[in-house]
Amino acid sequence: MCQNKNLLLTPKQMAKADALAVKSGVPNGVTSIELMENAGLAVVKTILKHYAPCKVLIICGPGNNGGDGFVVARLLKQHGWLVDVALFGDKARLKGDAKINADKFDGEIKSLNSMNIKNADLIVDALFGAGLDRDLTGEVLEIVANINQCGVPVVAIDVPTGIDGETGQVKGAAIKANHTVSFFRAKPAHYLLPGREYCGELHIADIGIPDRVLQEIDANTWLNRPNLWTLPQKKLSAHKYDAGHCIIVSGDELHTGAARLAARAALRIGAGLVSLVGSKAALLIHAAHLSSIMLKPLSNANDLSLLLADKRFNSLVIGPALGVGQNTRDLVLAALASSANIVIDADGLTSFSNNPKQLFEAIKARKSGQVVLTPHGGEFAKIFNIKANSKVDVALKSAKISGAAIILKGADTVIATPDGLAIINDNAPPYLATAGSGDVLAGIIGGLLAQGMSGFKAAAAGVYLHGAAGGAFGGQGLIADDLPDILPQVMNELGFRVY
């Protein structure tokens, strides 16, 4: 994970980055007042790019976020804009760089209570930023409500006021921005819901903090991008066995569709061979729909154990529409007793809701083989009892407890590992939320595992490609059956080709 441009910093980690940049000293570092000047300039550049000169109201808070706002006010005024500055709080109580920049502004700094927000053509939110540590109350709640109701566009500095910079949660209420300008690295709140919905278009600006400060910051969360992983590449001399053999366990004859979706996805993502296994009745249904995917009879967990004893079957997807109960538990435990790489999804997880410890112990007892768990929120709640501040923390704790890579699905899917790494995915369009979509994702990951990717990277790549396929479809009307056939297009556009 060396692509640090994708690294996300919590507010505390960002504060440390600021401090380290200043501590390193001139000429190798920057001063705090320079950082604030550069931050304000970055906001001004964004404003000048997206808005024509107009009457702008800059609402400043009592801290450094407000200090950035005073810089914006001074620079916009120098550009000839009509600038009003309103301060929440007492100017006499301003300190440090915020006070210095308030004093540099040569216009009147007014009380927020005296301002008519509706008279502005643009609002700059410089109230509190990412470090807000308590719910908004009283007068600030009224200010936020008035801004959201006035219809005036908003540019927020750092994060919109009211959004927790680490968790993305709303602290009582929050300003809805059209643009958000943040600095050095993005924060988890810019991509976790509901915070992402409040940020509008996000801009991350370089303000002079050197990348080397990251060496002293224990950051563990990334934004999911293709430069964090590499898909398996097929050599000209390759044959199908080089790309692995993925097995998909089918449900009964009335529940075959989910396994078929997973199987097609595994094949499209590049697995050399894919086999569906299940009852004879179920296989007869599959036979009427498939040609490139093989079918193998399977009656019970013992049959699965015997099948997986053949090391050529190196990947397995188990759970989609398999049914909840003892039979599924036995199949999952048999799979975990093998050395195959395994994706456990849907019913494969829910079947352990009464005894999740049994599942976790079987995972941790493995001597080899990757395991990826792919729960949505409902499935997750049935096997994990975890409370944490953010979705990232929840995913990290569940990965550690289970011993597996976790994909905690949603519009802001989080992928986490037992050793403390996390990735936030942001490219899933809303129309990807359709029946069978998760089965396709399970198959994609199973196909990547068959080709030798690690569990974490297969999960990250699979989630990203799944979202990209949904985006490539382009709009309403998407059904899960569409997704596997879009995968080759997505991979080619990302530059993953034969060499």
C-alpha positions as CSV (number, residue, x, y, z in Angstrom):
1,M,0.0,0.0,0.0
2,C,2.5,2.6,-1.1
3,Q,0.2,4.8,-3.1
4,N,-0.1,7.5,-0.4
5,K,-2.0,9.9,-2.6
6,N,-4.9,7.6,-1.9
7,L,-4.2,7.7,1.9
8,L,-7.0,9.1,4.0
9,L,-6.2,11.0,7.2
10,T,-8.5,11.5,10.2
11,P,-8.7,15.0,11.7
12,K,-6.1,14.0,14.4
13,Q,-3.8,12.6,11.8
14,M,-4.1,15.7,9.7
15,A,-3.4,17.9,12.7
16,K,-0.2,15.8,13.2
17,A,0.7,16.3,9.6
18,D,0.4,20.1,10.0
19,A,2.5,20.0,13.2
20,L,5.2,17.8,11.6
21,A,5.4,20.1,8.5
22,V,5.9,23.1,10.8
23,K,8.3,21.3,13.1
24,S,10.6,20.4,10.2
25,G,11.4,24.1,9.8
26,V,12.4,26.4,7.0
27,P,13.6,25.7,4.3
28,N,12.5,22.1,4.6
29,G,9.2,22.9,6.2
30,V,6.6,25.6,6.3
31,T,5.3,27.9,9.0
32,S,1.7,27.5,10.3
33,I,0.8,31.0,9.0
34,E,2.0,29.9,5.5
35,L,-0.2,26.8,5.7
36,M,-3.2,28.9,6.5
37,E,-2.4,31.3,3.7
38,N,-2.0,28.4,1.3
39,A,-5.3,26.9,2.4
40,G,-7.2,30.1,1.9
41,L,-5.6,30.5,-1.5
42,A,-6.7,27.0,-2.5
43,V,-10.2,27.8,-1.6
44,V,-10.1,31.1,-3.5
45,K,-8.8,29.2,-6.6
46,T,-11.7,26.8,-6.4
47,I,-14.2,29.7,-6.1
48,L,-12.7,31.6,-9.0
49,K,-12.9,28.5,-11.1
50,H,-16.5,27.8,-10.4
51,Y,-18.2,31.1,-9.8
52,A,-18.2,34.6,-11.4
53,P,-17.6,37.6,-9.1
54,C,-20.5,38.1,-6.8
55,K,-21.5,39.1,-3.3
56,V,-20.0,36.5,-1.0
57,L,-20.7,35.9,2.7
58,I,-17.9,34.2,4.6
59,I,-19.0,32.7,7.9
60,C,-16.0,32.2,10.2
61,G,-15.8,30.2,13.3
62,P,-13.4,30.8,16.3
63,G,-10.7,28.4,15.3
64,N,-8.3,27.7,12.4
65,N,-11.2,26.9,10.0
66,G,-12.3,30.5,10.6
67,G,-8.7,31.6,10.1
68,D,-8.8,30.0,6.6
69,G,-12.0,31.9,6.1
70,F,-10.4,35.3,6.9
71,V,-7.7,34.5,4.3
72,V,-10.4,33.8,1.7
73,A,-12.1,37.1,2.6
74,R,-8.9,39.1,2.1
75,L,-7.9,37.5,-1.2
76,L,-11.4,37.6,-2.7
77,K,-11.6,41.3,-1.8
78,Q,-8.3,41.8,-3.5
79,H,-9.9,40.3,-6.6
80,G,-12.7,42.9,-6.5
81,W,-15.4,40.7,-5.0
82,L,-18.0,42.1,-2.7
83,V,-17.2,40.4,0.6
84,D,-19.1,40.2,3.9
85,V,-17.5,38.5,6.8
86,A,-19.5,37.2,9.7
87,L,-17.9,35.8,12.8
88,F,-19.5,33.3,15.1
89,G,-18.3,34.3,18.5
90,D,-16.2,37.2,19.9
91,K,-13.3,38.6,17.8
92,A,-11.5,39.4,21.1
93,R,-11.3,35.6,21.8
94,L,-9.5,34.7,18.5
95,K,-6.0,33.3,19.0
96,G,-2.9,32.5,17.0
97,D,-3.0,32.4,13.2
98,A,-6.8,32.9,13.1
99,K,-6.3,36.2,15.0
100,I,-3.5,37.3,12.7
101,N,-5.6,36.7,9.6
102,A,-8.6,38.4,11.1
103,D,-6.5,41.5,11.8
104,K,-5.1,41.4,8.2
105,F,-8.6,41.7,6.8
106,D,-9.2,45.4,6.1
107,G,-13.0,45.2,6.1
108,E,-15.6,45.0,8.8
109,I,-16.1,41.7,10.7
110,K,-19.7,41.5,11.6
111,S,-21.7,39.5,14.0
112,L,-23.4,36.5,12.4
113,N,-26.7,37.5,14.0
114,S,-26.6,40.8,12.0
115,M,-26.3,39.1,8.6
116,N,-29.1,38.3,6.1
117,I,-27.9,35.1,4.5
118,K,-30.4,35.5,1.6
119,N,-28.6,38.7,0.5
120,A,-25.5,36.7,-0.5
121,D,-24.9,35.1,-3.9
122,L,-22.3,32.6,-2.4
123,I,-21.6,31.4,1.1
124,V,-18.2,30.2,2.3
125,D,-18.6,27.8,5.3
126,A,-15.5,28.4,7.5
127,L,-17.3,27.6,10.8
128,F,-15.9,24.5,12.3
129,G,-14.2,22.1,9.9
130,A,-13.4,18.5,10.5
131,G,-12.4,18.7,14.2
132,L,-15.9,19.1,15.5
133,D,-16.2,17.0,18.6
134,R,-19.7,17.6,19.8
135,D,-23.2,18.0,18.4
136,L,-24.3,21.4,17.1
137,T,-26.8,23.1,19.4
138,G,-28.7,26.3,19.8
139,E,-27.8,29.2,17.6
140,V,-25.6,27.1,15.3
141,L,-28.4,24.7,14.5
142,E,-30.5,27.7,13.4
143,I,-27.6,29.0,11.2
144,V,-27.2,25.7,9.5
145,A,-30.9,25.4,8.9
146,N,-31.0,28.9,7.4
147,I,-28.1,28.2,5.1
148,N,-29.6,24.9,3.9
149,Q,-32.9,26.6,3.2
150,C,-31.8,29.8,1.5
151,G,-30.9,28.3,-1.8
152,V,-27.5,30.0,-2.0
153,P,-24.5,27.9,-3.1
154,V,-22.0,26.9,-0.5
155,V,-18.3,26.3,-0.6
156,A,-17.1,24.5,2.6
157,I,-13.6,24.6,4.0
158,D,-12.2,21.2,5.1
159,V,-15.6,19.5,5.7
160,P,-19.1,21.0,5.8
161,T,-19.9,22.3,9.3
162,G,-21.7,19.6,11.3
163,I,-19.9,16.6,9.7
164,D,-17.6,14.5,11.9
165,G,-14.3,14.4,9.8
166,E,-13.5,10.9,10.9
167,T,-16.8,9.1,10.8
168,G,-18.9,11.1,8.3
169,Q,-21.7,11.2,10.8
170,V,-23.9,14.3,11.2
171,K,-23.4,16.0,14.5
172,G,-26.9,17.2,15.1
173,A,-27.2,19.0,11.7
174,A,-24.9,19.8,8.9
175,I,-24.5,22.3,6.0
176,K,-25.0,20.9,2.5
177,A,-22.2,22.2,0.4
178,N,-21.8,22.5,-3.4
179,H,-18.1,22.3,-3.2
180,T,-15.7,21.2,-0.4
181,V,-12.1,22.2,-0.4
182,S,-9.8,20.2,1.9
183,F,-6.0,20.0,2.1
184,F,-3.0,17.6,1.7
185,R,-5.1,14.4,2.0
186,A,-8.8,13.6,2.0
187,K,-10.5,12.5,5.2
188,P,-12.7,9.4,5.7
189,A,-15.8,11.7,6.1
190,H,-15.4,12.8,2.5
191,Y,-16.3,9.3,1.4
192,L,-18.2,7.7,4.2
193,L,-22.0,8.2,4.3
194,P,-23.8,10.4,5.1
195,G,-20.9,12.9,5.0
196,R,-20.2,12.3,1.4
197,E,-23.7,13.5,0.5
198,Y,-23.0,16.8,2.2
199,C,-19.6,17.6,0.5
200,G,-20.7,18.2,-3.0
201,E,-17.7,18.2,-5.4
202,L,-14.6,17.5,-3.4
203,H,-11.3,19.3,-4.1
204,I,-8.0,18.3,-2.3
205,A,-5.3,21.0,-2.5
206,D,-1.6,20.9,-1.9
207,I,-0.8,23.5,0.7
208,G,2.9,22.8,1.1
209,I,2.9,19.9,3.5
210,P,5.7,17.5,2.4
211,D,4.8,13.8,1.8
212,R,7.5,12.7,4.1
213,V,5.4,13.6,7.2
214,L,3.3,10.5,6.4
215,Q,6.2,8.3,7.5
216,E,5.5,9.4,11.1
217,I,1.8,9.1,10.9
218,D,0.2,5.7,11.6
219,A,-2.5,6.0,9.0
220,N,-4.2,2.8,7.8
221,T,-7.1,3.8,5.5
222,W,-7.1,4.3,1.8
223,L,-9.5,5.3,-0.9
224,N,-10.0,2.4,-3.3
225,R,-8.3,3.1,-6.6
226,P,-6.7,0.8,-9.2
227,N,-3.2,1.9,-8.3
228,L,-3.6,0.1,-5.0
229,W,-3.8,-3.3,-6.7
230,T,-3.0,-5.0,-10.0
231,L,-5.2,-7.5,-11.7
232,P,-3.7,-10.8,-12.8
233,Q,-2.2,-10.5,-16.3
234,K,-2.4,-13.4,-18.8
235,K,0.8,-14.2,-20.6
236,L,0.7,-15.2,-24.3
237,S,1.8,-18.7,-23.3
238,A,-0.9,-19.1,-20.6
239,H,-3.4,-21.9,-20.6
240,K,-6.6,-22.1,-18.6
241,Y,-5.2,-24.0,-15.7
242,D,-2.8,-21.1,-14.9
243,A,-5.9,-18.9,-14.1
244,G,-7.3,-21.3,-11.5
245,H,-10.5,-23.2,-11.1
246,C,-13.3,-21.6,-9.1
247,I,-16.2,-23.6,-7.6
248,I,-19.6,-22.1,-6.9
249,V,-21.9,-24.0,-4.6
250,S,-25.5,-23.9,-5.8
251,G,-28.8,-23.7,-4.0
252,D,-31.5,-26.1,-4.6
253,E,-33.5,-26.4,-7.9
254,L,-35.7,-23.5,-6.9
255,H,-32.8,-21.3,-5.9
256,T,-30.2,-21.5,-8.7
257,G,-30.0,-18.0,-10.1
258,A,-27.7,-16.5,-7.5
259,A,-25.0,-19.2,-8.0
260,R,-25.3,-18.8,-11.8
261,L,-24.7,-15.0,-11.4
262,A,-21.6,-15.7,-9.3
263,A,-20.3,-18.3,-11.7
264,R,-20.7,-16.1,-14.8
265,A,-18.9,-13.3,-12.9
266,A,-16.0,-15.5,-11.9
267,L,-15.6,-16.6,-15.5
268,R,-15.8,-13.1,-16.9
269,I,-13.2,-11.8,-14.4
270,G,-10.7,-14.3,-15.7
271,A,-10.9,-17.5,-13.8
272,G,-9.6,-20.2,-16.1
273,L,-12.3,-22.7,-15.2
274,V,-15.6,-22.4,-13.3
275,S,-17.7,-25.2,-12.0
276,L,-21.1,-25.1,-10.4
277,V,-21.7,-27.9,-7.8
278,G,-25.0,-28.9,-6.3
279,S,-27.8,-31.4,-6.4
280,K,-28.7,-33.2,-9.7
281,A,-32.0,-31.4,-9.8
282,A,-30.3,-28.0,-9.5
283,L,-27.7,-28.9,-12.1
284,L,-30.4,-29.8,-14.6
285,I,-31.7,-26.2,-14.2
286,H,-28.2,-24.8,-14.6
287,A,-27.6,-27.0,-17.7
288,A,-30.5,-25.3,-19.5
289,H,-28.8,-21.9,-19.0
290,L,-25.0,-22.4,-19.3
291,S,-22.4,-23.6,-21.7
292,S,-19.0,-22.3,-20.6
293,I,-19.4,-23.4,-17.0
294,M,-19.0,-27.0,-15.9
295,L,-21.4,-28.8,-13.6
296,K,-20.5,-31.3,-10.9
297,P,-22.9,-33.2,-8.6
298,L,-22.6,-32.6,-4.8
299,S,-24.9,-34.1,-2.2
300,N,-23.3,-33.1,1.1
301,A,-20.3,-31.7,3.0
302,N,-18.3,-35.0,2.6
303,D,-18.6,-34.7,-1.2
304,L,-17.3,-31.1,-1.0
305,S,-14.3,-32.2,1.1
306,L,-13.5,-34.9,-1.4
307,L,-13.7,-32.4,-4.3
308,L,-11.5,-29.8,-2.6
309,A,-8.9,-32.5,-1.8
310,D,-8.0,-31.9,-5.5
311,K,-5.8,-28.8,-5.2
312,R,-6.6,-27.7,-8.7
313,F,-9.9,-26.5,-7.3
314,N,-8.3,-23.5,-5.7
315,S,-11.2,-21.1,-5.1
316,L,-14.7,-21.4,-3.8
317,V,-17.8,-19.2,-3.5
318,I,-20.3,-20.4,-1.0
319,G,-23.5,-18.9,0.4
320,P,-25.6,-17.2,-2.4
321,A,-29.2,-18.7,-2.1
322,L,-27.8,-21.8,-0.5
323,G,-30.3,-21.8,2.3
324,V,-29.9,-21.1,6.0
325,G,-29.3,-24.1,8.3
326,Q,-27.1,-27.0,9.4
327,N,-26.5,-28.3,5.8
328,T,-25.0,-24.9,4.9
329,R,-22.9,-24.7,8.1
330,D,-21.5,-28.2,7.3
331,L,-20.6,-27.2,3.8
332,V,-18.9,-24.0,4.9
333,L,-16.9,-25.8,7.6
334,A,-15.9,-28.5,5.1
335,A,-14.7,-25.8,2.8
336,L,-12.7,-24.1,5.5
337,A,-11.0,-27.4,6.3
338,S,-9.5,-27.3,2.9
339,S,-6.7,-25.1,1.5
340,A,-8.9,-23.4,-1.1
341,N,-9.4,-19.7,-1.2
342,I,-13.0,-19.0,-0.1
343,V,-15.6,-16.3,-0.4
344,I,-18.4,-16.7,2.2
345,D,-21.5,-14.7,1.4
346,A,-25.2,-14.4,2.2
347,D,-26.6,-17.7,3.6
348,G,-23.1,-19.0,4.3
349,L,-22.8,-16.2,6.9
350,T,-26.3,-16.1,8.2
351,S,-26.2,-19.9,8.9
352,F,-23.8,-19.1,11.7
353,S,-25.9,-16.4,13.4
354,N,-26.5,-18.6,16.4
355,N,-22.8,-19.5,16.8
356,P,-20.5,-17.1,14.9
357,K,-17.6,-18.2,17.1
358,Q,-17.7,-21.5,15.3
359,L,-17.2,-19.8,12.0
360,F,-14.4,-17.5,13.3
361,E,-12.5,-20.4,14.9
362,A,-12.7,-22.4,11.7
363,I,-11.3,-19.5,9.8
364,K,-8.4,-18.9,12.2
365,A,-7.6,-22.6,12.3
366,R,-6.7,-22.6,8.7
367,K,-3.0,-23.2,7.8
368,S,-3.4,-21.8,4.3
369,G,-5.9,-20.2,1.9
370,Q,-7.5,-16.8,1.8
371,V,-11.0,-16.1,3.3
372,V,-13.2,-13.2,2.3
373,L,-16.5,-12.4,4.1
374,T,-19.0,-10.3,2.1
375,P,-21.9,-9.2,4.4
376,H,-24.3,-6.4,3.8
377,G,-25.6,-4.6,6.9
378,G,-28.3,-7.0,7.8
379,E,-26.1,-10.1,7.5
380,F,-23.4,-8.3,9.4
381,A,-25.6,-7.6,12.3
382,K,-26.5,-11.3,12.6
383,I,-23.0,-12.5,13.1
384,F,-21.2,-9.5,14.6
385,N,-22.0,-7.5,17.7
386,I,-19.8,-4.5,17.2
387,K,-20.2,-0.9,18.2
388,A,-17.7,1.7,17.0
389,N,-17.5,5.3,16.0
390,S,-17.2,4.8,12.3
391,K,-17.9,2.2,9.6
392,V,-14.1,1.9,9.1
393,D,-13.7,0.9,12.8
394,V,-16.6,-1.5,12.6
395,A,-15.0,-3.2,9.6
396,L,-11.5,-3.3,11.2
397,K,-12.9,-4.8,14.4
398,S,-14.9,-7.5,12.6
399,A,-11.9,-8.5,10.4
400,K,-9.8,-8.9,13.5
401,I,-12.5,-10.9,15.3
402,S,-13.2,-13.2,12.4
403,G,-9.7,-13.6,11.0
404,A,-10.9,-12.9,7.5
405,A,-10.9,-10.0,5.1
406,I,-14.2,-8.2,5.4
407,I,-16.2,-6.5,2.8
408,L,-18.9,-4.4,4.7
409,K,-21.1,-3.6,1.8
410,G,-23.1,-0.5,1.0
411,A,-22.8,2.7,-1.0
412,D,-19.7,3.4,1.0
413,T,-18.3,-0.2,1.1
414,V,-15.4,-0.7,3.5
415,I,-12.9,-3.5,3.0
416,A,-10.7,-4.4,6.0
417,T,-8.1,-6.9,7.1
418,P,-7.3,-8.6,10.4
419,D,-3.9,-6.8,10.5
420,G,-5.5,-3.4,10.5
421,L,-5.7,-2.1,6.9
422,A,-8.9,-0.5,5.5
423,I,-10.1,0.7,2.1
424,I,-13.2,2.9,1.4
425,N,-14.9,2.4,-1.9
426,D,-16.8,5.3,-3.5
427,N,-17.6,4.4,-7.1
428,A,-20.8,2.3,-6.7
429,P,-23.8,4.0,-8.4
430,P,-27.1,3.8,-6.6
431,Y,-28.7,1.7,-9.3
432,L,-26.2,-1.1,-8.4
433,A,-28.5,-1.8,-5.5
434,T,-30.5,-4.5,-7.2
435,A,-31.3,-8.1,-6.6
436,G,-28.4,-10.4,-7.4
437,S,-25.8,-7.6,-7.4
438,G,-24.0,-9.0,-4.4
439,D,-23.9,-12.5,-5.9
440,V,-22.0,-11.1,-8.9
441,L,-19.6,-9.4,-6.5
442,A,-19.0,-12.7,-4.7
443,G,-18.2,-14.3,-8.0
444,I,-15.9,-11.6,-9.1
445,I,-13.8,-12.0,-5.9
446,G,-13.9,-15.8,-6.2
447,G,-12.6,-15.5,-9.8
448,L,-9.8,-13.1,-8.7
449,L,-8.8,-15.5,-5.8
450,A,-8.6,-18.3,-8.3
451,Q,-6.0,-16.3,-10.2
452,G,-3.8,-15.9,-7.2
453,M,-4.7,-12.5,-5.8
454,S,-4.6,-12.0,-2.0
455,G,-7.9,-11.9,-0.2
456,F,-7.6,-8.2,0.6
457,K,-6.5,-7.1,-2.9
458,A,-9.1,-9.4,-4.5
459,A,-11.7,-7.8,-2.3
460,A,-10.6,-4.3,-3.1
461,A,-10.3,-4.9,-6.8
462,G,-13.6,-6.8,-6.9
463,V,-15.5,-4.1,-5.2
464,Y,-14.0,-1.4,-7.5
465,L,-14.7,-3.4,-10.7
466,H,-18.2,-4.2,-9.5
467,G,-18.9,-0.5,-9.0
468,A,-17.2,0.4,-12.3
469,A,-19.4,-2.1,-14.2
470,G,-22.5,-0.5,-12.6
471,G,-21.2,2.9,-13.7
472,A,-20.4,1.7,-17.2
473,F,-24.0,0.6,-17.6
474,G,-24.9,4.2,-17.3
475,G,-28.2,4.6,-15.6
476,Q,-31.5,3.1,-14.6
477,G,-32.6,-0.3,-15.7
478,L,-29.5,-2.2,-14.5
479,I,-30.1,-5.8,-13.4
480,A,-27.5,-8.1,-12.0
481,D,-27.4,-10.2,-15.2
482,D,-26.0,-7.2,-17.0
483,L,-22.9,-6.9,-14.8
484,P,-20.7,-9.9,-15.8
485,D,-20.8,-9.0,-19.4
486,I,-19.7,-5.5,-18.7
487,L,-16.6,-6.6,-16.8
488,P,-14.3,-7.2,-19.9
489,Q,-15.0,-3.6,-21.0
490,V,-14.2,-2.2,-17.6
491,M,-11.0,-4.1,-17.3
492,N,-9.9,-3.1,-20.8
493,E,-10.6,0.5,-20.1
494,L,-8.4,0.3,-17.0
495,G,-5.6,-1.1,-19.1
496,F,-5.6,-4.7,-17.8
497,R,-4.8,-6.7,-21.0
498,V,-2.8,-9.7,-22.2
499,Y,0.9,-9.1,-22.5
